[in-house]
Amino acid sequence: MNRSDQPVIAVDIGGTKIISAVITGDGGMLSRVHGLTLAQEGPKKVIGRLVETVKRSIGKAGLRISMIGSICVAAAGIIDYNKGLITEAPNLPGWHNIPLRNILAVELDTPVFLLNDASAAALGEHRLGAGQGLDHLIYLTVSTGIGGGIIIKGELYNGADGCAAEIGHMILQVDGPPCKCGQRGCLEALASGTAIARMAGERLARGEQSILTGMVDSSVKSVTSALVSVAARKGDTLACGVIDAAAGYLGIGLANLVNIFNPQMIIIGGGVSRMGEMLLKPTRKAMKAHAFKLPGRTVRVVRPGLGLDAGLMGAAVYAWQKGEVTG
Amino acid sequence: MNRSDQPVIAVDIGGTKIISAVITGDGGMLSRVHGLTLAQEGPKKVIGRLVETVKRSIGKAGLRISMIGSICVAAAGIIDYNKGLITEAPNLPGWHNIPLRNILAVELDTPVFLLNDASAAALGEHRLGAGQGLDHLIYLTVSTGIGGGIIIKGELYNGADGCAAEIGHMILQVDGPPCKCGQRGCLEALASGTAIARMAGERLARGEQSILTGMVDSSVKSVTSALVSVAARKGDTLACGVIDAAAGYLGIGLANLVNIFNPQMIIIGGGVSRMGEMLLKPTRKAMKAHAFKLPGRTVRVVRPGLGLDAGLMGAAVYAWQKGEVTG
């Protein structure tokens, strides 16, 4: 059956929330619901809630499951596309080689595709956002962690198994600070929201003066990148220094990408990117200082056009593409 | 005029030698000559010698210039494909934005294409060497410097301007040892032949015991990566330690590429790769220790199938491809 003219379901599953949306071929959103992930309860219960959230989005759109073309699930993790597995997922404890594609396809009786969440956002931005019509772009989501997506010759690049674009785990500082992935000195360990909070906490613990001291309730461990951002906007020296340091590392990471990919655009999304030019200006400066001149001049470093919906819209685009190929 | 069925000329210009070969559409080499670069004499004289070397290769093949389809020049440098410029070339002093494509096209009255030398080698290995039939592979040449070439979806990837794949200048160690490019801690500054010689020299200068002391004539500055390789084969502790250190950094560089590209194969060519398994075994081990499991299992790290001719054969392949497109 060719279901390619039917609405699709785009799902974004993160460590905190599951979002499910029913989206039509012209990009219209018929419904959008969310549920809690409660990741600590393990894969079986989380998958149950995922199925329930999907069904709820179908109901809210006034549709039945048989009217849905396909489902694309965007997840933060190392996905084996060929086998339909989530092989590792740092934000989902206990998820190792979970055959999510087949489980959902049986539960929902609909074709299911899996996609890395930052790759989904790259695709969304390329088709509907800031990168429309470009040949080569890189998308980075900078939030708790750092994820990546790559568009090459106008198409999503997934690599041999489907797990390419793990840009957050590019090692920039051998023997640098530990990363959640088990390595040291990854871009994520140096420039993510977690890294910003850690650097601020370390400087507070050393007794440096900052308005952050009055903003965190009890311990310096409760400092977050959002609080650092607020303090920096008020001109706090420590907070500004931490954001400049993170931007310096982010810029070196971008320089590596610029030298390797010579892309037309790098899009910086994710929660931390909402700091805007306070983060992006020193990031661009560090990038240009560390990249070769020609590719450094070519690349534009910008914020997303679709905001935080890039991943969801990209998952829908992927479902349409795959539906047309397999339909 | 369609010249695509005519022989092409492949040129490889390095800091030391210029090689020119006349190659037929079935890969047969009708002639191969070389001349000295004498790079210190500057672009004008080097280009004169390049033209003379090309003409000599045509004469040796018993042909005339009008019988040549096109010429592809592979050079170590940052090439602007759109404008036909060599924008920067670390081994060719004084080469800044040299319009080599147009100069040669006028001098030789033949279509000319420029290509980065490691990209040429990637193409050669993909079409005629170790990577035949693969979708995604990375080529690294490890010699005095480190260059890179990228094959994606079976085609050479050049980026927006044509200067992608500068993998040797991926920064792995912020504030690490200085690199010829002006940055610090590039892969090239940590794992090239130059880096191996530097590390060995530093350890000798600190008074460490090694058979290298008897192998270098006067100063520790005359130690080379080739001498370190010879000493390591004899079991010298210092030499083995230096090669293991370089392999450790090379492996981290490969892990970054594996996490970003999820390629099927990484081919390690260049003079230093002739150390063989003594270098590649610890490199693979470090790569697997620093990459995600799935892409780390997929990738094969191998030596080139075409040896040191990969670049020359790749330049010929590029000339045929471009001749067919533009012919």
Chai-1 contact restraints between the chains, C-beta under 6 A:
chainA,res_idxA,chainB,res_idxB,connection_type,confidence,min_distance_angstrom,max_distance_angstrom,comment,restraint_id
A,I78,B,F292,contact,1.0,0.0,6.0,A-B,restraint_1
A,I78,B,L294,contact,1.0,0.0,6.0,A-B,restraint_2
A,D80,B,L294,contact,1.0,0.0,6.0,A-B,restraint_3
A,T87,B,L294,contact,1.0,0.0,6.0,A-B,restraint_4
A,H136,B,A160,contact,1.0,0.0,6.0,A-B,restraint_5
A,I152,B,I152,contact,1.0,0.0,6.0,A-B,restraint_6
A,G159,B,F261,contact,1.0,0.0,6.0,A-B,restraint_7
A,G159,B,N262,contact,1.0,0.0,6.0,A-B,restraint_8
A,A160,B,H136,contact,1.0,0.0,6.0,A-B,restraint_9
A,A160,B,N262,contact,1.0,0.0,6.0,A-B,restraint_10
A,A160,B,Q264,contact,1.0,0.0,6.0,A-B,restraint_11
A,A160,B,T298,contact,1.0,0.0,6.0,A-B,restraint_12
A,D161,B,N262,contact,1.0,0.0,6.0,A-B,restraint_13
A,D161,B,L294,contact,1.0,0.0,6.0,A-B,restraint_14
A,D161,B,T298,contact,1.0,0.0,6.0,A-B,restraint_15
A,C163,B,N262,contact,1.0,0.0,6.0,A-B,restraint_16
A,C163,B,L294,contact,1.0,0.0,6.0,A-B,restraint_17
A,C163,B,P295,contact,1.0,0.0,6.0,A-B,restraint_18
A,A164,B,F261,contact,1.0,0.0,6.0,A-B,restraint_19
A,A164,B,N262,contact,1.0,0.0,6.0,A-B,restraint_20
A,E166,B,N259,contact,1.0,0.0,6.0,A-B,restraint_21
A,H169,B,N259,contact,1.0,0.0,6.0,A-B,restraint_22
A,M170,B,N256,contact,1.0,0.0,6.0,A-B,restraint_23
A,I171,B,I252,contact,1.0,0.0,6.0,A-B,restraint_24
A,I171,B,N256,contact,1.0,0.0,6.0,A-B,restraint_25
A,L172,B,V174,contact,1.0,0.0,6.0,A-B,restraint_26
A,Q173,B,V174,contact,1.0,0.0,6.0,A-B,restraint_27
A,V174,B,L172,contact,1.0,0.0,6.0,A-B,restraint_28
A,V174,B,Q173,contact,1.0,0.0,6.0,A-B,restraint_29
A,Q183,B,H290,contact,1.0,0.0,6.0,A-B,restraint_30
A,I252,B,I171,contact,1.0,0.0,6.0,A-B,restraint_31
A,N256,B,M170,contact,1.0,0.0,6.0,A-B,restraint_32
A,N256,B,I171,contact,1.0,0.0,6.0,A-B,restraint_33
A,N259,B,E166,contact,1.0,0.0,6.0,A-B,restraint_34
A,N259,B,H169,contact,1.0,0.0,6.0,A-B,restraint_35
A,F261,B,G159,contact,1.0,0.0,6.0,A-B,restraint_36
A,F261,B,A164,contact,1.0,0.0,6.0,A-B,restraint_37
A,N262,B,G159,contact,1.0,0.0,6.0,A-B,restraint_38
A,N262,B,A160,contact,1.0,0.0,6.0,A-B,restraint_39
A,N262,B,D161,contact,1.0,0.0,6.0,A-B,restraint_40
A,N262,B,C163,contact,1.0,0.0,6.0,A-B,restraint_41
A,N262,B,A164,contact,1.0,0.0,6.0,A-B,restraint_42
A,Q264,B,A160,contact,1.0,0.0,6.0,A-B,restraint_43
A,H290,B,Q183,contact,1.0,0.0,6.0,A-B,restraint_44
A,F292,B,I78,contact,1.0,0.0,6.0,A-B,restraint_45
A,L294,B,I78,contact,1.0,0.0,6.0,A-B,restraint_46
A,L294,B,D80,contact,1.0,0.0,6.0,A-B,restraint_47
A,L294,B,T87,contact,1.0,0.0,6.0,A-B,restraint_48
A,L294,B,D161,contact,1.0,0.0,6.0,A-B,restraint_49
A,L294,B,C163,contact,1.0,0.0,6.0,A-B,restraint_50
A,P295,B,C163,contact,1.0,0.0,6.0,A-B,restraint_51
A,T298,B,A160,contact,1.0,0.0,6.0,A-B,restraint_52
A,T298,B,D161,contact,1.0,0.0,6.0,A-B,restraint_53
